[in-house]
Amino acid sequence: MPPGALLLELVPVPVTDIDRAKAFYQDKLGFHVDVDVSPAEGVRVVQCTPPGSACSITLIEGLPELDMPPGTLRGLHLVVADIKAEREKLLGRGVEVGEIVDSGGVLYVYFADPDGNTWCLQHMPWR
């Protein structure tokens, strides 16, 4: 790792039901489940990675240091090459997604997980 580097690798996502959230992220969004472990009694950690991403999310129970109210995470971005195709893919998997919004040349599609944590697809045509 280069000196001075700060690599964002894991974002905790607060949920009420890990199994339901795991199914949503795996089956509806197509995230890869990297880890599903219970390292101690009352603790469970599920780590999922979006396709092609270097950053993962984690669904955790039993660790007070990472305790947040479910549904309070807002605006996580998934950057995509073809927003129309990705929107259609999510719709086909049963995800309730909004329409494509043009925000000054950057395109967005908003949706939420079962707990109300919000996400968006983002497309920057020049990228």
N, C-alpha and C positions, 0 to 999 in steps of 0.2 A: 504494500500500500504506500503510495507516495506521501512524503511528509506534508502535513498541513491539510490533507484530504479529509473531507467530512462526507461520508457516504450514507445517504438515507437508504436504509435497507429494510426497515420493518415499521409498519404503522398499525398500532392497536385500534381495533374497531369494536366499540362497545355494543354487545348484543344481550338479549335475554335468554335465548335458547341456542346453544352452540350447534346442536345437530341441525336445527332448522336453518341457521345461518350458513353452516358448512354446505348443506344441500343447495342453497341459493347461489352461493359463490361458485361452487363446483358445477352444478347442473345448469343453472340459468346464465351465469356469466362466463363459464368455461375456464375458471381459474384452476390451476393444478394444485392439488393438496400435497404439500411437501412434508408436513409433519402433523400427526395427531397422537399426542402422548399425554399421559397422566403421570408426571414425574414424582408426585407426592399425593397423599390422600387429600381429596377435595380440590385438587388442582388439575386443570386440563388446558392444554395449549394446542390449538390448531393453526397451522401456518399455511397460507394459500398465496400463490403467485399468479398474477395475470399473465396471459400468453405474451412472451417476448419482453417481459419486464425484469429489471434488476431489483425492483423493490417489491416486497411482499406485504401482506396484511396478516395480522394475528388476531384470532378470536380466543379470549382467555377467560377462565373463571378460577377463582380461588387465590388470586394474587392481588392483595389490597393496593400495592404500589401502582397498579395499572387500572384500578377500578374507576370507571366513568359511568354516568347514567346512559343506559342504552338509547340509541337514536340521536345522540347529540353531536356526532361527527358530521361535518358539513363540507360539501364541495370537493370531494376527492376527484381528481381528474384522471381519466384514461385517454391518452392521446392516441388517435387513430388515423390511418391513411385514407380511409373511405368511410365517412360518417354515415352516408345513406345505407351502405351495405351492413355496417355494424348495427345500425338502428334496426334494420329489417331482421338481422340475426337475433337480436334481443327480443323483438316482438314475436318472432317465431318460437322462441323458447318460453314465452309467457311472461316476459318482464313488461310491466307498465312503464312506458317511456313517453316523454313529451315529443313535441314536434321539433324539428331542427330550427334553432334560433341563430340568426346572423347578428353577431355583436361586433360590427365594424370590420367585417372581413374574417373574423374568427367564428367558426361554427360550433354550436353546442347542442347536446341532447341531454336532458336531465331525467334522472330516475332515482329511486330509493330502494334500499334493502328492506326486508320484512320488519325491521325495527325502526325504520325511518331515517337511518343514516343516508345522507344524500351523496350522489355521485353524478358525474357528467362525462359524456364522451366529448372530446374536444378535437377539432380538426383545424389546423392552420395550413391553408392551401399552399403556401410557399415552402413548407418544410418537406 
